[in-house]
Amino acid sequence: MISFDKNTILIQLRDGSSHQGTVTSMEPNEGLFVLNSETSKKGKIKVVHLVDVPGHSRLRPKLDEYVPRAAGLVFVVDAVEFLPNCRAISEYLYDILTKSSVVKRKIPLLILCNKVDKVTAHTKEFIRKQLEKEIDKLRTSRKAVSDADISNEFTLGIPGEPFSFSHYVNKVTVAEASALTGEIQPLELFIRERVNP
């Protein structure tokens, strides 16, 4: 899980609690646990291994340590603070989408728009469209700069067409959630599709 949000998603998955709002971390949070929504279920329940890598630029290289073992990537976006951070979010997402380790392993990606319970939150459709526009701009500018050095970068989308997540080689899903209210079903479903009991 990649957090571009002072989020409580990992805590909500583990404990079913938001722990009074936000959690700020400058280190990856890692754990093995049963999803809180499954703790009362009977039968075979598989523990999940989750790693939350905060989106701070100093921590981005840490992601490379975990990608080789990842069954899926969750990119958490603050739906309230999205617009002022759109460019930085798009740049980080672009870097992830063009990582050879992500593309070659066809790792599915969930873009999770958190805090949708807030009145000022942007919708997942708005966030998806803005990310696609920004990634399209990045695709053009970075191609011009790196034509000579394209060894670790994959070309995104279809040449001559505006970028769309539907053109990406890996499956990309955009969903809404609220860790504060416990509305994280799309995330739990994404996890369970990759880690079956």
Residue frames as a rotation matrix with the C-alpha (Angstrom) as fourth column:
MET 1
0.591 0.806 0.000 0.00
0.806 -0.591 0.000 0.00
0.000 0.000 -1.000 0.00
ILE 2
-0.608 -0.732 0.307 1.38
0.738 -0.664 -0.121 3.39
0.292 0.153 0.944 -0.95
SER 3
0.292 0.765 -0.573 -0.05
0.918 -0.393 -0.058 6.25
-0.270 -0.509 -0.817 1.08
PHE 4
-0.673 -0.347 0.653 -0.21
0.502 -0.863 0.059 9.70
0.543 0.368 0.755 -0.41
ASP 5
0.285 0.847 0.450 -2.38
-0.223 -0.398 0.890 10.54
0.932 -0.353 0.076 2.55
LYS 6
-0.776 -0.365 0.514 -1.93
-0.581 0.094 -0.809 10.73
0.247 -0.926 -0.285 6.33
ASN 7
-0.011 0.897 -0.442 -4.22
-0.646 0.331 0.688 7.78
0.764 0.293 0.575 6.40
THR 8
-0.319 0.047 0.947 -5.64
-0.856 0.415 -0.309 5.31
-0.407 -0.909 -0.092 8.82
ILE 9
0.369 0.516 -0.773 -6.41
-0.846 0.531 -0.050 2.66
0.385 0.672 0.632 6.20
LEU 10
-0.373 -0.584 -0.721 -3.93
-0.217 0.810 -0.544 0.08
0.902 -0.046 -0.429 7.53
ILE 11
-0.953 0.048 0.299 -5.21
-0.296 0.050 -0.954 0.54
-0.061 -0.998 -0.034 11.08
GLN 12
-0.063 0.997 -0.048 -8.81
-0.955 -0.074 -0.287 0.27
-0.289 0.028 0.957 9.89
LEU 13
0.208 0.066 -0.976 -8.01
-0.626 0.776 -0.081 -3.01
0.752 0.627 0.203 8.10
ARG 14
-0.605 -0.610 -0.511 -6.25
0.001 0.642 -0.767 -4.42
0.796 -0.464 -0.388 11.13
ASP 15
-0.968 0.100 -0.230 -8.30
0.232 0.012 -0.973 -3.08
-0.094 -0.995 -0.035 14.07
GLY 16
-0.133 0.958 0.255 -11.53
0.882 -0.003 0.470 -1.76
0.451 0.287 -0.845 12.60
SER 17
0.530 0.225 -0.817 -10.71
0.682 -0.686 0.253 1.60
-0.504 -0.692 -0.517 14.18
SER 18
0.686 -0.273 0.675 -9.57
0.414 -0.616 -0.670 4.95
0.599 0.739 -0.309 12.88
HIS 19
0.027 -0.695 -0.718 -7.53
1.000 0.008 0.030 5.74
-0.015 -0.719 0.695 16.03
GLN 20
0.374 0.267 -0.888 -8.78
0.513 -0.858 -0.042 9.31
-0.773 -0.440 -0.458 16.23
GLY 21
0.775 0.122 -0.620 -8.12
-0.299 -0.794 -0.529 10.51
-0.557 0.595 -0.579 12.74
THR 22
0.790 -0.481 -0.380 -4.69
-0.426 0.013 -0.904 10.43
0.440 0.877 -0.195 11.15
VAL 23
0.715 -0.679 0.170 -1.47
0.329 0.540 0.775 8.54
-0.617 -0.498 0.609 11.43
THR 24
0.799 -0.532 -0.279 1.71
-0.578 -0.552 -0.602 10.18
0.166 0.642 -0.748 10.24
SER 25
0.706 -0.588 0.394 4.73
0.233 0.719 0.655 8.04
-0.669 -0.370 0.645 9.59
MET 26
0.485 -0.642 -0.593 8.15
-0.864 -0.458 -0.210 8.45
-0.137 0.614 -0.777 8.10
GLU 27
-0.728 -0.631 0.267 8.78
-0.580 0.775 0.252 4.72
-0.365 0.029 -0.930 8.03
PRO 28
-0.378 0.609 -0.697 6.99
-0.485 0.512 0.709 1.90
0.789 0.606 0.101 6.24
ASN 29
-0.190 0.424 0.886 4.45
-0.893 0.300 -0.335 0.14
-0.407 -0.855 0.322 8.45
GLU 30
-0.415 -0.050 -0.909 4.39
-0.603 0.762 0.234 -3.60
0.681 0.645 -0.346 7.98
GLY 31
-0.452 0.249 0.857 2.32
-0.787 0.341 -0.514 -6.35
-0.420 -0.906 0.042 9.49
LEU 32
-0.795 0.303 -0.525 0.79
-0.023 0.850 0.526 -9.81
0.606 0.431 -0.669 9.28
PHE 33
-0.795 0.568 0.212 -2.81
-0.321 -0.099 -0.942 -9.93
-0.514 -0.817 0.261 10.47
VAL 34
-0.497 0.773 0.394 -6.34
0.859 0.504 0.095 -11.10
-0.125 0.385 -0.914 9.84
LEU 35
-0.697 0.336 0.633 -8.53
0.066 -0.849 0.524 -8.42
0.714 0.407 0.570 8.29
ASN 36
-0.920 0.325 0.218 -10.70
-0.310 -0.263 -0.914 -6.95
-0.240 -0.908 0.343 11.03
SER 37
-0.118 0.942 -0.314 -13.87
-0.993 -0.113 0.036 -7.61
-0.002 0.316 0.949 9.01
GLU 38
0.186 0.133 -0.974 -13.02
-0.433 0.900 0.041 -11.33
0.882 0.414 0.225 9.05
THR 39
-0.731 -0.592 0.340 -12.10
-0.543 0.202 -0.815 -11.79
0.414 -0.780 -0.469 12.72
SER 40
-0.298 0.689 0.661 -15.57
-0.757 0.251 -0.603 -13.09
-0.582 -0.680 0.446 13.62
LYS 41
0.352 0.408 -0.842 -15.82
-0.877 0.458 -0.145 -15.46
0.327 0.790 0.519 10.63
LYS 42
0.371 -0.207 0.905 -15.57
-0.415 0.835 0.361 -19.18
-0.831 -0.509 0.224 11.14
GLY 43
0.930 -0.081 0.359 -13.56
0.329 0.618 -0.714 -21.43
-0.164 0.782 0.601 8.89
LYS 44
0.084 -0.980 0.178 -10.28
0.957 0.129 0.260 -20.94
-0.278 0.149 0.949 7.12
ILE 45
0.991 0.126 -0.043 -9.16
0.115 -0.972 -0.205 -17.32
-0.067 0.198 -0.978 7.15
LYS 46
0.306 -0.936 0.177 -5.77
0.900 0.224 -0.373 -16.45
0.310 0.273 0.911 5.72
VAL 47
0.357 -0.329 -0.874 -3.57
0.468 -0.747 0.472 -13.84
-0.808 -0.578 -0.113 7.33
VAL 48
0.818 -0.115 0.564 -2.48
0.483 -0.394 -0.782 -11.02
0.312 0.912 -0.266 5.02
HIS 49
-0.087 -0.896 -0.434 0.90
0.867 -0.283 0.410 -9.36
-0.490 -0.341 0.802 4.85
LEU 50
0.763 0.391 0.514 0.53
0.592 -0.743 -0.314 -5.63
0.259 0.543 -0.799 4.25
VAL 51
-0.359 -0.861 -0.360 3.14
0.886 -0.436 0.159 -2.93
-0.293 -0.262 0.919 3.93
ASP 52
0.824 0.566 0.030 2.23
0.559 -0.802 -0.211 0.76
-0.095 0.191 -0.977 4.06
VAL 53
-0.344 -0.934 0.098 4.91
0.930 -0.323 0.177 2.90
-0.133 0.152 0.979 2.41
PRO 54
0.355 0.478 -0.803 4.19
0.401 -0.854 -0.331 6.61
-0.844 -0.205 -0.495 2.99
GLY 55
0.711 0.071 0.699 4.33
0.703 -0.107 -0.704 8.74
0.025 0.992 -0.126 -0.16
HIS 56
0.754 -0.491 -0.438 7.04
-0.233 -0.821 0.521 11.06
-0.615 -0.291 -0.733 1.13
SER 57
0.802 -0.419 -0.427 9.76
-0.484 -0.036 -0.874 11.47
0.351 0.907 -0.231 -1.50
ARG 58
-0.159 -0.925 0.346 12.51
-0.981 0.108 -0.161 10.24
0.112 -0.365 -0.924 0.85
LEU 59
-0.195 0.149 0.970 10.69
-0.506 0.831 -0.229 6.93
-0.840 -0.536 -0.086 1.33
ARG 60
0.619 0.553 -0.558 9.91
-0.740 0.172 -0.650 6.16
-0.264 0.815 0.516 -2.31
PRO 61
-0.205 -0.736 -0.645 13.03
-0.828 0.482 -0.286 4.02
0.522 0.476 -0.708 -2.86
LYS 62
-0.649 0.015 0.761 11.74
-0.591 0.621 -0.515 1.73
-0.480 -0.784 -0.394 -0.06
LEU 63
0.427 0.900 -0.089 8.93
-0.728 0.284 -0.624 0.66
-0.536 0.331 0.776 -2.37
ASP 64
0.206 -0.433 -0.877 11.47
-0.836 0.388 -0.388 -1.18
0.508 0.814 -0.282 -4.56
GLU 65
-0.788 -0.508 0.347 12.19
-0.615 0.623 -0.484 -3.53
0.030 -0.595 -0.803 -1.64
TYR 66
-0.444 0.711 0.545 8.58
-0.292 0.461 -0.838 -4.69
-0.847 -0.531 0.003 -1.49
VAL 67
0.160 0.570 -0.806 7.42
-0.937 -0.170 -0.306 -4.73
-0.311 0.804 0.507 -5.15
PRO 68
-0.573 -0.423 -0.701 9.08
-0.696 0.704 0.144 -8.08
0.433 0.570 -0.698 -6.01
ARG 69
-0.967 0.224 -0.119 6.85
0.253 0.818 -0.517 -9.83
-0.018 -0.530 -0.848 -3.44
ALA 70
-0.634 0.746 -0.203 3.68
-0.504 -0.599 -0.622 -7.79
-0.586 -0.292 0.756 -4.01
ALA 71
-0.587 0.575 0.570 0.45
0.716 0.697 0.034 -9.44
-0.378 0.428 -0.821 -5.12
GLY 72
0.352 0.686 0.637 -1.10
0.835 -0.537 0.117 -6.02
0.422 0.491 -0.762 -5.62
LEU 73
-0.820 -0.568 -0.072 -0.43
0.551 -0.750 -0.365 -2.33
0.154 -0.339 0.928 -5.08
VAL 74
0.412 0.897 -0.161 -2.80
0.908 -0.389 0.153 0.10
0.075 -0.210 -0.975 -3.39
PHE 75
-0.710 -0.569 0.414 -2.14
0.567 -0.811 -0.144 3.77
0.418 0.133 0.899 -4.09
VAL 76
0.115 0.776 -0.620 -4.01
0.981 -0.187 -0.052 5.81
-0.156 -0.602 -0.783 -1.45
VAL 77
-0.646 -0.209 0.734 -4.95
0.450 -0.881 0.145 9.38
0.617 0.424 0.663 -2.38
ASP 78
-0.627 0.443 -0.641 -6.43
0.478 -0.431 -0.765 12.00
-0.615 -0.787 0.058 -0.04
ALA 79
-0.215 0.641 0.737 -9.66
0.952 -0.031 0.305 12.93
0.218 0.767 -0.603 -1.88
VAL 80
0.749 0.459 -0.479 -9.90
0.587 -0.794 0.156 16.23
-0.309 -0.398 -0.864 0.04
GLU 81
0.380 -0.719 -0.582 -6.35
-0.241 -0.684 0.688 17.48
-0.893 -0.121 -0.433 -0.54
PHE 82
0.346 -0.224 0.911 -6.06
0.711 0.696 -0.098 16.02
-0.612 0.682 0.400 -4.04
LEU 83
0.874 0.105 0.475 -5.93
0.452 -0.534 -0.714 19.13
0.179 0.839 -0.514 -6.24
PRO 84
0.771 -0.636 0.046 -3.04
-0.628 -0.745 0.225 20.95
-0.108 -0.203 -0.973 -4.55
ASN 85
-0.031 -0.803 0.595 -1.05
-0.539 0.514 0.667 17.70
-0.842 -0.300 -0.449 -4.66
CYS 86
0.837 0.526 0.151 -2.20
-0.175 0.519 -0.837 16.43
-0.518 0.674 0.527 -8.07
ARG 87
0.628 -0.650 -0.429 1.10
-0.646 -0.128 -0.752 17.01
0.434 0.749 -0.500 -9.85
ALA 88
-0.354 -0.803 0.480 3.22
-0.935 0.290 -0.204 15.31
0.024 -0.521 -0.853 -7.16
ILE 89
0.109 0.493 0.863 0.76
-0.439 0.803 -0.403 12.42
-0.892 -0.335 0.304 -6.90
SER 90
0.935 0.299 -0.190 0.77
-0.277 0.282 -0.919 11.97
-0.221 0.912 0.346 -10.67
GLU 91
0.248 -0.928 -0.277 4.56
-0.862 -0.081 -0.501 11.99
0.442 0.363 -0.820 -10.84
TYR 92
-0.474 -0.396 0.786 4.82
-0.773 0.615 -0.156 9.27
-0.422 -0.681 -0.598 -8.20
LEU 93
0.404 0.714 0.572 2.09
-0.239 0.686 -0.688 7.23
-0.883 0.141 0.448 -9.84
TYR 94
0.808 -0.193 -0.557 3.81
-0.572 -0.031 -0.820 7.62
0.141 0.981 -0.135 -13.23
ASP 95
-0.226 -0.971 0.082 7.04
-0.952 0.202 -0.232 6.30
0.208 -0.131 -0.969 -11.71
ILE 96
-0.312 0.195 0.930 5.19
-0.483 0.810 -0.332 3.27
-0.818 -0.553 -0.159 -10.32
LEU 97
0.697 0.710 0.096 3.35
-0.247 0.364 -0.898 2.56
-0.673 0.603 0.429 -13.57
THR 98
0.739 -0.472 -0.481 6.62
-0.556 -0.024 -0.831 2.58
0.381 0.881 -0.280 -15.54
LYS 99
-0.021 -0.740 0.672 8.65
-0.887 0.324 0.329 0.42
-0.461 -0.589 -0.663 -13.12
SER 100
-0.320 -0.159 -0.934 9.81
-0.741 0.657 0.142 -2.68
0.591 0.737 -0.328 -14.93
SER 101
-0.996 -0.084 -0.037 9.19
-0.041 0.762 -0.646 -4.79
0.083 -0.642 -0.763 -11.81
VAL 102
-0.398 0.917 -0.010 5.54
-0.320 -0.149 -0.936 -3.70
-0.860 -0.369 0.353 -11.75
VAL 103
0.160 0.457 -0.875 4.93
-0.964 -0.120 -0.239 -4.06
-0.214 0.881 0.421 -15.49
LYS 104
-0.521 -0.463 -0.718 6.73
-0.667 0.745 0.003 -7.38
0.533 0.480 -0.696 -15.98
ARG 105
-0.988 0.149 -0.041 4.93
0.139 0.741 -0.657 -9.00
-0.068 -0.655 -0.753 -13.05
LYS 106
-0.472 0.853 0.221 1.58
0.113 -0.189 0.975 -7.47
0.874 0.485 -0.007 -14.14
ILE 107
-0.788 0.142 -0.599 0.91
0.610 0.045 -0.791 -6.31
-0.086 -0.989 -0.122 -10.58
PRO 108
0.069 0.896 0.438 -2.65
0.767 -0.329 0.551 -4.98
0.638 0.298 -0.710 -10.34
LEU 109
-0.920 -0.391 0.020 -3.13
0.319 -0.779 -0.539 -1.48
0.227 -0.489 0.842 -8.93
LEU 110
0.227 0.954 -0.196 -5.95
0.937 -0.159 0.311 -0.04
0.265 -0.254 -0.930 -6.85
ILE 111
-0.773 -0.304 0.557 -6.10
0.164 -0.944 -0.287 3.75
0.613 -0.131 0.780 -6.67
LEU 112
-0.079 0.727 -0.682 -8.02
0.952 0.259 0.166 4.26
0.297 -0.636 -0.712 -3.43
CYS 113
-0.393 0.062 0.918 -9.54
0.014 -0.997 0.073 7.71
0.920 0.042 0.391 -2.92
ASN 114
-0.424 0.140 -0.895 -9.75
0.869 0.341 -0.358 8.10
0.255 -0.930 -0.266 0.87
LYS 115
-0.784 0.163 -0.599 -11.82
0.314 -0.729 -0.609 10.57
-0.535 -0.665 0.520 2.93
VAL 116
-0.793 0.532 0.298 -14.83
0.226 -0.198 0.954 10.53
0.566 0.823 0.037 0.61
ASP 117
-0.028 0.780 -0.625 -17.02
0.990 0.106 0.088 11.05
0.135 -0.616 -0.776 3.69
LYS 118
-0.484 -0.237 -0.843 -15.92
0.462 -0.887 -0.016 14.71
-0.743 -0.397 0.538 3.70
VAL 119
0.581 0.798 -0.161 -18.10
0.352 -0.425 -0.834 17.29
-0.734 0.428 -0.527 1.92
THR 120
0.535 -0.438 -0.723 -15.07
-0.672 -0.739 -0.050 18.78
-0.512 0.513 -0.689 0.13
ALA 121
-0.235 -0.633 0.738 -13.81
-0.013 0.761 0.648 15.42
-0.972 0.143 -0.187 -1.17
HIS 122
-0.295 0.054 -0.954 -13.39
-0.941 -0.189 0.280 14.94
-0.165 0.980 0.107 -4.90
THR 123
0.729 0.622 0.286 -15.09
-0.534 0.778 -0.331 11.96
-0.428 0.089 0.899 -6.54
LYS 124
0.056 -0.704 0.708 -13.16
0.184 0.704 0.686 8.98
-0.981 0.092 0.169 -7.85
GLU 125
0.549 0.199 0.812 -14.19
0.815 0.088 -0.573 9.92
-0.185 0.976 -0.114 -11.41
PHE 126
0.974 -0.209 0.084 -12.75
-0.191 -0.965 -0.177 13.43
0.118 0.156 -0.981 -11.02
ILE 127
0.390 -0.874 0.289 -9.54
-0.546 0.033 0.837 12.07
-0.742 -0.484 -0.464 -9.50
ARG 128
0.196 -0.283 0.939 -9.19
0.564 0.816 0.128 9.42
-0.802 0.504 0.320 -12.22
LYS 129
0.784 0.174 0.596 -9.64
0.613 -0.376 -0.695 12.00
0.103 0.910 -0.401 -15.02
GLN 130
0.872 -0.486 0.063 -7.17
-0.489 -0.857 0.163 14.44
-0.026 -0.173 -0.985 -13.45
LEU 131
0.227 -0.808 0.544 -4.58
-0.251 0.491 0.834 11.70
-0.941 -0.326 -0.092 -12.94
GLU 132
0.352 -0.053 0.935 -4.98
0.784 0.563 -0.263 10.55
-0.512 0.825 0.240 -16.56
LYS 133
0.947 0.014 0.322 -4.50
0.205 -0.796 -0.570 14.14
0.248 0.605 -0.756 -17.81
GLU 134
0.655 -0.738 0.161 -1.41
-0.683 -0.488 0.543 14.70
-0.322 -0.466 -0.824 -15.67
ILE 135
0.150 -0.596 0.789 0.10
0.098 0.803 0.588 11.34
-0.984 -0.011 0.178 -16.61
ASP 136
0.673 0.129 0.728 -0.51
0.722 0.097 -0.685 12.16
-0.159 0.987 -0.028 -20.27
LYS 137
0.913 -0.379 0.149 1.45
-0.337 -0.909 -0.243 15.41
0.228 0.172 -0.958 -19.84
LEU 138
0.368 -0.801 0.472 4.22
-0.617 0.170 0.769 13.56
-0.696 -0.574 -0.432 -18.01
ARG 139
0.446 -0.137 0.884 4.31
0.488 0.866 -0.112 10.89
-0.750 0.481 0.453 -20.70
THR 140
0.865 -0.076 0.497 4.99
0.423 -0.422 -0.802 13.55
0.271 0.904 -0.332 -23.32
SER 141
0.744 -0.591 0.311 7.54
-0.629 -0.776 0.032 15.55
0.223 -0.220 -0.950 -21.33
ARG 142
0.352 -0.640 0.683 9.45
-0.502 0.488 0.715 12.56
-0.790 -0.594 -0.150 -19.97
LYS 143
0.666 -0.112 0.738 9.62
0.578 0.703 -0.415 10.87
-0.472 0.702 0.533 -23.36
ALA 144
0.881 -0.330 0.339 11.25
0.037 -0.667 -0.744 13.96
0.472 0.668 -0.575 -24.82
VAL 145
0.512 -0.699 0.499 13.80
-0.859 -0.410 0.307 14.05
-0.010 -0.586 -0.810 -21.99
SER 146
0.026 -0.512 0.858 14.56
-0.611 0.672 0.419 10.33
-0.791 -0.535 -0.296 -21.80
ASP 147
0.847 0.301 -0.438 14.51
-0.530 0.423 -0.735 9.05
-0.036 0.855 0.518 -25.36
ALA 148
0.096 -0.907 -0.409 18.18
-0.667 0.247 -0.703 8.13
0.739 0.341 -0.581 -25.02
ASP 149
-0.896 -0.425 0.131 17.76
-0.360 0.521 -0.774 6.43
0.261 -0.741 -0.619 -21.63
ILE 150
0.061 0.998 0.020 14.62
-0.929 0.050 0.368 4.31
0.366 -0.041 0.930 -21.68
SER 151
-0.621 -0.473 -0.625 16.13
-0.330 0.881 -0.339 1.18
0.711 -0.005 -0.703 -20.14
ASN 152
-0.935 0.237 -0.265 13.96
0.351 0.495 -0.794 1.02
-0.057 -0.836 -0.546 -17.00
GLU 153
-0.529 0.762 -0.374 10.89
-0.406 -0.614 -0.677 2.82
-0.745 -0.206 0.634 -18.27
PHE 154
-0.577 0.455 0.678 7.94
0.741 0.641 0.200 1.39
-0.344 0.618 -0.707 -20.14
THR 155
-0.938 0.310 0.151 5.88
-0.165 -0.787 0.595 3.48
0.304 0.533 0.790 -22.51
LEU 156
-0.653 0.757 -0.010 2.45
0.195 0.155 -0.969 4.17
-0.732 -0.635 -0.249 -21.12
GLY 157
0.166 0.919 -0.358 -0.73
-0.220 -0.320 -0.922 3.99
-0.961 0.232 0.149 -23.15
ILE 158
0.365 0.081 0.928 -1.30
0.827 0.430 -0.362 3.98
-0.428 0.899 0.090 -26.87
PRO 159
-0.678 -0.699 -0.227 0.92
0.498 -0.664 0.557 6.26
-0.541 0.265 0.799 -28.96
GLY 160
-0.904 0.274 0.329 -1.01
0.115 -0.585 0.803 9.19
0.412 0.764 0.497 -30.40
GLU 161
0.147 0.986 -0.077 -3.95
0.334 0.024 0.942 8.81
0.931 -0.165 -0.326 -27.99
PRO 162
0.055 -0.072 0.996 -4.56
-0.788 -0.616 -0.001 10.55
0.613 -0.785 -0.090 -24.64
PHE 163
-0.857 -0.458 -0.236 -3.52
-0.213 0.732 -0.647 8.37
0.469 -0.504 -0.725 -21.71
SER 164
0.312 0.911 0.268 -6.21
-0.808 0.106 0.580 6.26
0.500 -0.398 0.769 -20.06
PHE 165
-0.299 -0.388 0.872 -5.83
-0.839 0.542 -0.046 3.70
-0.454 -0.745 -0.488 -17.29
SER 166
0.658 0.614 0.436 -7.78
-0.308 0.748 -0.588 1.32
-0.687 0.252 0.681 -19.54
HIS 167
0.809 -0.430 -0.402 -4.80
-0.395 0.110 -0.912 1.35
0.436 0.896 -0.081 -21.95
TYR 168
0.009 -0.849 0.528 -2.35
-1.000 0.002 0.021 0.27
-0.019 -0.528 -0.849 -19.24
VAL 169
-0.304 -0.218 -0.928 -1.03
-0.485 0.873 -0.046 -3.30
0.820 0.436 -0.371 -19.44
ASN 170
-0.926 0.021 -0.377 -1.82
0.327 0.543 -0.773 -4.03
0.189 -0.839 -0.510 -15.77
LYS 171
0.058 0.998 -0.008 -5.30
0.752 -0.039 0.658 -3.87
0.657 -0.044 -0.753 -14.30
VAL 172
-0.961 -0.262 0.093 -6.00
0.151 -0.774 -0.615 -0.48
0.233 -0.576 0.783 -12.67
THR 173
0.035 0.980 -0.196 -9.08
0.830 0.081 0.551 0.09
0.556 -0.182 -0.811 -10.52
VAL 174
-0.813 -0.168 0.558 -10.16
-0.117 -0.891 -0.439 3.38
0.571 -0.422 0.704 -8.96
ALA 175
0.014 0.817 -0.576 -12.35
0.700 0.403 0.590 3.18
0.714 -0.411 -0.566 -5.85
GLU 176
-0.025 0.090 0.996 -13.59
-0.480 -0.875 0.068 5.31
0.877 -0.476 0.065 -2.97
ALA 177
0.004 0.008 -1.000 -13.16
0.733 0.680 0.008 4.72
0.680 -0.733 -0.003 0.76
SER 178
0.326 0.005 0.945 -13.32
-0.544 -0.817 0.192 6.35
0.773 -0.577 -0.264 4.14
ALA 179
-0.422 -0.562 -0.711 -11.00
0.308 0.649 -0.696 4.95
0.853 -0.513 -0.101 6.78
LEU 180
-0.881 0.073 0.467 -12.58
-0.418 -0.578 -0.701 7.23
0.219 -0.813 0.540 9.37
THR 181
0.000 0.975 0.224 -16.07
-0.994 0.025 -0.108 5.75
-0.111 -0.223 0.968 8.92
GLY 182
-0.322 -0.204 0.924 -14.86
-0.337 0.937 0.090 2.22
-0.885 -0.283 -0.371 8.17
GLU 183
0.791 0.609 -0.060 -16.07
-0.226 0.200 -0.953 2.22
-0.568 0.768 0.296 4.54
ILE 184
-0.144 -0.941 -0.306 -13.17
-0.854 -0.038 0.519 0.23
-0.500 0.335 -0.798 3.08
GLN 185
0.489 0.445 0.750 -14.93
-0.115 0.886 -0.450 -2.64
-0.865 0.134 0.484 1.31
PRO 186
0.941 -0.159 -0.299 -13.29
-0.298 0.031 -0.954 -1.99
0.160 0.987 -0.019 -2.10
LEU 187
0.021 -0.989 0.149 -9.89
-0.948 -0.067 -0.311 -2.33
0.317 -0.134 -0.939 -0.44
GLU 188
-0.149 -0.017 0.989 -10.84
-0.641 0.763 -0.083 -5.52
-0.753 -0.646 -0.124 1.40
LEU 189
0.826 0.498 0.266 -12.20
-0.094 0.586 -0.805 -6.99
-0.556 0.639 0.531 -1.84
PHE 190
0.662 -0.663 -0.349 -8.99
-0.615 -0.214 -0.759 -6.06
0.429 0.717 -0.549 -3.69
ILE 191
-0.279 -0.783 0.555 -6.93
-0.957 0.271 -0.100 -7.77
-0.072 -0.560 -0.826 -0.98
ARG 192
0.055 0.380 0.923 -9.10
-0.407 0.853 -0.327 -10.89
-0.912 -0.358 0.201 -0.89
GLU 193
0.939 0.244 -0.244 -8.96
-0.310 0.281 -0.908 -11.27
-0.153 0.928 0.340 -4.67
ARG 194
0.339 -0.900 -0.275 -5.19
-0.622 0.005 -0.783 -11.58
0.706 0.436 -0.558 -4.34
VAL 195
-0.809 -0.549 0.211 -4.88
-0.507 0.469 -0.723 -13.38
0.297 -0.692 -0.658 -0.99
ASN 196
0.119 0.920 -0.374 -7.50
-0.510 0.380 0.772 -16.11
0.852 0.099 0.515 -0.78
PRO 197
0.191 0.010 0.981 -8.35
-0.960 0.210 0.185 -17.84
-0.204 -0.978 0.049 2.51
